[in-house]
Amino acid sequence: MKKNVFFTVACSILYSVLPAQVQVSKEPRHHNIFENGHVRILDVHIPPGDTTQIHVHSTPSVFLILTNNVKAGSQVISEEKRMRLNPADDDNILFDGFYIQPRIHRVWNSDTVEYHVMDIELTNKNYITLDSPIHWQDAFTLLFDEKPVRAYRVNLKANRSIVLRERTSDILIVLLTDSAGSFRVNGKSLRKKGDYNYIQSGIDIHMNNDAKDKTEFAFFELK
């Protein structure tokens, strides 16, 4: 009994000295740039030397690390598992379901350049059955197929185009490389890392890379 009382008091003291926790969508450095019934896109910019408020991740999410090799860290208050903040170049697209326990933490940037991340919250709960994975396109690499989302990394070579016939799911495409407007999705130019296009189901998808170099982007089928 005494141990339980001590534990309760200790927890009360710990949380009393921490700043108030907010949902990640309310954290000031997480900017809500798009929201519908399927996703909430939070564009995260942490300036050099800055720290976020303590915030809560409780919705299944995809994280896109748009500035690699930045010296960033995280003070974790509570989490189901730890996500690496400085992934390798081939591991900058990450998923966390938060099915058992939310992540409560704050993130800081100890570098001299901005830390840029995109947090895509998957808010839809009425999941659908997707078409078969896109395996006939060499440019597509399947990364993961989770309960709310299927994700690919796409490397589209210079002066190449891809046309996908209508899919049963809504599609979200996010640019991972700067293209100076040479990459277009259904006529919309995506110019810099983090630019995106949301495409409703049942629409053909036209992806064109008119640049001299390959273009890399994330392709999400939303369930």
N, C-alpha and C positions, 0 to 999 in steps of 0.2 A: 504493500500500500504506500509506504513512504517513497519507494522508487517511482511509483506512478505519479505521486504528487511532485516529486523533484523533477521528473521529466516534463510534466505539464508546465511548471513554473519556468523551467529552463527554456522551453519553446516559446512561452509568452514573452520572456525577456528578449530572446533572439529576434522575434518578429516585431517587437516594439521598437527596436533600434534600427530596423530596416525601413527604407522609404516605402510609401504605399505602393501596392502592386496594381498595375493596370493591364487590361487585355491588350495584346500586341497591336490591335487595330487602333488603339487610343494612344499609343506611345508616340511622342512628337516627331521622332526621326523616321517613323514608319508612315510614309505618305500613301494614302489610299488614292490610287490613280484609276481604278476601274472596279466596278462591283455589279454583279447581277445575281440571279438566283443560283448560279453555278460556282462562281469563283469570286474571291476578293483579292485584288493584286495590290500588294504593299511594296512600294519602292523605297528602299532603305538607304539613307546616306548618313554616314557617321564621319564627321570631319576629323582631321588629325587632332589627337589629344582629347577627343570628346568621348562621353559615355552615355549610353541610353539609360532611361529609367528602368527599374525592375519591372518586368512585364511577363505576361502569361501566354504561352502557346498551348491551346487546347483543341484546335481544329486541325484535321489532317492537312498537311502542307507540303509543297515542294519549295525547296530553297535553291536559288541560283546564285552562285558566288561570281560576281561580275568583275571583281578586281582580285586576282590571285596574288599570293605571296605578300599580302599586307600583314603587318604585325598587329594582330587583333587577338583579344582574349575575352573570356566569359566568366563571370562569377555565377555559378549555378547554385540556386537555392534548393531546387527540387527538380528531378527529371527521371524519366523511365530509362533513357539511355543517352549517352553523350554524343553530340554531333561535332565533328572536327570543323573548326573555324578556318583552318588554313589547308584546304584539300589540295591534292596534286592537280596538275593541269587537266588530267583526264577524269577528274572526279569533282566537278563543280556543279553537278546537278544531283541534289539529295532529296530524299523523301523521309518524312516522319509522320506516322499515323496518330501519335498521342492517344492510342486506344486505351491504355491502362492508366496512364498518369500524365498530366500536363508537364511542360517544361516551364519553370519559373527561373528567370535569370536576367542579368544585364550584360551588355556587350560594350567593350571599349576599343578604341583605336589608338594604339601607341606608336603609329607610324607617322610619316611626314606627308602621306597622300591620303585621299579620301577612301573610306571603305564602303563599297557599293554592293548591296545584296538585294535580291528580289525575293519576297516571301509571298507565295501564291497559296492562299488559303482555299481549300476545297470544301465549300460550304454546302453543296448539294448532298442530300441524304437518300434521294430516290434514285438509286443506281440503276443503270441499264446494262444490257448485254451488248458488247462491242462487236464490230466486224472482226474478222481474223486479223492478226497482226500484219503490219506492212513488211513483208519479207521479200517481195519481188523487186524492191528498189535498193540498189547497192548503196545509195547514199544514206540510207536509214540504218541506224544501229539501235536495237531495242535495249533500253537501260533497265526498266522495271515495269512490272504489271501488277499494280496494287489495287486494293478494293475500290478507291475512288478515281484512279487515273492510270493510264498507260503512257509511258514516256519514251521518247526516242531522242537521240542526238543525230542531227543531219548535217553532213558535209557536202555542200553542193559546189561542184567544180566551176571554174570560170566559164562564162558564156554557155551555161547549161540551164535547162528548164525541166521542171517536173510538173506533171498534171496528175492529180489524184481525183478520181471520180467520187461522187458524193459519198460521205461516210454517215453512219447512223448516229455518231456522237458529235457534240460541239468540239471544235478544235481551237487550241491556243498555241500560237507560234511566237517565240521570243528570240530575238537576235542575240547572239553571243559574241559576235565580232563587229567591229566598226566597218561599215560598207559605203559610207558617203553617198547613200541614196541609190546604189547600184543594185540593191536587192529589193524585189517587189513581190508581195503576196496579194493576189487578186487586185492588182493595180495600186495597192498602197505601198509606198516606199518606206522601208525600214533602214534608218541611217546609222544608228549607234547602238551599242550594247544596251539591252533592256527595252528597246523598242519592240512593240508587239502588235499582233493582229488577232482578233477574236472572230471566229467564223462559225456561224450557226450550222447545225447538221443539215444534210440534204443539199449542200452546195458544192460544186466542183471547186477544187483548190488549185490555183495556178501559182507556181513559185518560179521566179526568174532571177538568175544571177548574171548581170551584165558586167560585173567587175573583172579585173585582170587576175584576181586571186580567188581562191575558194571562199565561200561564205559558210559559217557554222551557225546553226540555230537549234533551239529546243522545240520539239513538236509534241504536244500533249493531246491525247484523246481523253475526253472527260466523260466519266461514267455516270 
